[in-house]
Amino acid sequence: EVQLVESGGGLVQAGGSLRLSCAASGFVFDQNAIGWFRQAPGKEREGVAAISNSDGTTYYADFLEGRFTISSDHAKSTVYLQMNSLKPEDTAFYYCATRGMSGTFYERPLIPEKYDYWGRGTQVTVSS
């Protein structure tokens, strides 16, 4: 059974940092990609960052402006999202998801509909 468990969310002041974790199990970690997505109240779910666990390629949403970093720990089957210089507009529920490494991953790595399995998410709240 595929499982993704997010942790690390919380309340932080603007300008602060958080590190989210996505612990994965039930599939071959090195053969999949993992993405981070977020959804704020009243808004659609949007892609934040993604990583190919087979070759380490990473992708980021343009709106991040270099503030977030995605990384993988293969020994722990865990993907991290380091979030720095947080802004109130980063407030959202953050989810990690996984998909296979088909060719379309490199074309559209941040499209939620292309991901097969999802975690339950973790809340990130940034106060001004």
C-alpha positions as a Python dict, from the first residue, in 0.01 Angstrom:
ca = {
    (1, 'E'): (0, 0, 0),
    (2, 'V'): (135, 337, -105),
    (3, 'Q'): (157, 581, 184),
    (4, 'L'): (274, 940, 199),
    (5, 'V'): (283, 1115, 534),
    (6, 'E'): (353, 1486, 557),
    (7, 'S'): (486, 1660, 866),
    (8, 'G'): (654, 1984, 966),
    (9, 'G'): (378, 2233, 911),
    (10, 'G'): (288, 2498, 1163),
    (11, 'L'): (256, 2867, 1238),
    (12, 'V'): (547, 3095, 1154),
    (13, 'Q'): (598, 3468, 1121),
    (14, 'A'): (662, 3628, 784),
    (15, 'G'): (1027, 3596, 692),
    (16, 'G'): (1065, 3274, 887),
    (17, 'S'): (1138, 2921, 772),
    (18, 'L'): (983, 2576, 790),
    (19, 'R'): (1091, 2237, 662),
    (20, 'L'): (821, 1998, 549),
    (21, 'S'): (883, 1623, 530),
    (22, 'C'): (710, 1363, 316),
    (23, 'A'): (776, 1007, 435),
    (24, 'A'): (704, 755, 159),
    (25, 'S'): (640, 381, 166),
    (26, 'G'): (478, 109, -40),
    (27, 'F'): (653, 178, -370),
    (28, 'V'): (1001, 185, -520),
    (29, 'F'): (1119, 525, -411),
    (30, 'D'): (1399, 556, -667),
    (31, 'Q'): (1163, 495, -959),
    (32, 'N'): (913, 766, -878),
    (33, 'A'): (881, 1139, -868),
    (34, 'I'): (744, 1330, -571),
    (35, 'G'): (584, 1668, -584),
    (36, 'W'): (472, 1923, -329),
    (37, 'F'): (144, 2103, -386),
    (38, 'R'): (-57, 2353, -189),
    (39, 'Q'): (-413, 2467, -164),
    (40, 'A'): (-536, 2781, 4),
    (41, 'P'): (-902, 2834, 98),
    (42, 'G'): (-1106, 2920, -208),
    (43, 'K'): (-820, 2853, -447),
    (44, 'E'): (-724, 2565, -671),
    (45, 'R'): (-448, 2325, -579),
    (46, 'E'): (-119, 2438, -731),
    (47, 'G'): (219, 2280, -785),
    (48, 'V'): (506, 2409, -573),
    (49, 'A'): (806, 2185, -642),
    (50, 'A'): (885, 1838, -771),
    (51, 'I'): (1181, 1603, -778),
    (52, 'S'): (1268, 1296, -979),
    (53, 'N'): (1404, 1036, -741),
    (54, 'S'): (1564, 851, -1034),
    (55, 'D'): (1795, 1132, -1150),
    (56, 'G'): (1750, 1415, -900),
    (57, 'T'): (1601, 1664, -1146),
    (58, 'T'): (1405, 1934, -964),
    (59, 'Y'): (1134, 2175, -1071),
    (60, 'Y'): (991, 2481, -900),
    (61, 'A'): (693, 2705, -951),
    (62, 'D'): (789, 3047, -1085),
    (63, 'F'): (619, 3229, -798),
    (64, 'L'): (866, 3086, -546),
    (65, 'E'): (1148, 3317, -661),
    (66, 'G'): (1408, 3080, -521),
    (67, 'R'): (1273, 3070, -165),
    (68, 'F'): (1198, 2696, -145),
    (69, 'T'): (1423, 2393, -198),
    (70, 'I'): (1313, 2034, -256),
    (71, 'S'): (1543, 1744, -174),
    (72, 'S'): (1536, 1366, -126),
    (73, 'D'): (1690, 1135, 132),
    (74, 'H'): (1690, 798, -39),
    (75, 'A'): (1802, 612, 274),
    (76, 'K'): (1493, 738, 456),
    (77, 'S'): (1256, 740, 155),
    (78, 'T'): (1171, 1096, 251),
    (79, 'V'): (1140, 1413, 49),
    (80, 'Y'): (1182, 1753, 211),
    (81, 'L'): (1063, 2100, 123),
    (82, 'Q'): (1276, 2368, 285),
    (83, 'M'): (1077, 2691, 286),
    (84, 'N'): (1260, 3016, 357),
    (85, 'S'): (1153, 3381, 356),
    (86, 'L'): (793, 3276, 404),
    (87, 'K'): (519, 3520, 315),
    (88, 'P'): (157, 3539, 432),
    (89, 'E'): (50, 3435, 81),
    (90, 'D'): (231, 3103, 135),
    (91, 'T'): (-39, 3011, 386),
    (92, 'A'): (-206, 2693, 262),
    (93, 'F'): (-249, 2323, 317),
    (94, 'Y'): (59, 2152, 174),
    (95, 'Y'): (43, 1805, 22),
    (96, 'C'): (301, 1569, -120),
    (97, 'A'): (216, 1328, -399),
    (98, 'T'): (390, 1067, -609),
    (99, 'R'): (377, 948, -969),
    (100, 'G'): (573, 722, -1196),
    (101, 'M'): (857, 845, -1412),
    (102, 'S'): (682, 847, -1749),
    (103, 'G'): (805, 1087, -2014),
    (104, 'T'): (534, 1337, -1932),
    (105, 'F'): (688, 1406, -1591),
    (106, 'Y'): (963, 1616, -1749),
    (107, 'E'): (712, 1803, -1961),
    (108, 'R'): (457, 1882, -1692),
    (109, 'P'): (609, 1812, -1350),
    (110, 'L'): (379, 2036, -1144),
    (111, 'I'): (36, 1933, -1271),
    (112, 'P'): (-166, 1783, -981),
    (113, 'E'): (-379, 1566, -1210),
    (114, 'K'): (-71, 1375, -1322),
    (115, 'Y'): (1, 1243, -971),
    (116, 'D'): (-143, 912, -857),
    (117, 'Y'): (-112, 900, -478),
    (118, 'W'): (-148, 1175, -222),
    (119, 'G'): (-78, 1233, 141),
    (120, 'R'): (-326, 1394, 379),
    (121, 'G'): (-137, 1720, 398),
    (122, 'T'): (-5, 1957, 659),
    (123, 'Q'): (-112, 2314, 737),
    (124, 'V'): (130, 2602, 695),
    (125, 'T'): (24, 2939, 832),
    (126, 'V'): (239, 3249, 789),
    (127, 'S'): (144, 3549, 999),
    (128, 'S'): (221, 3905, 896),
}
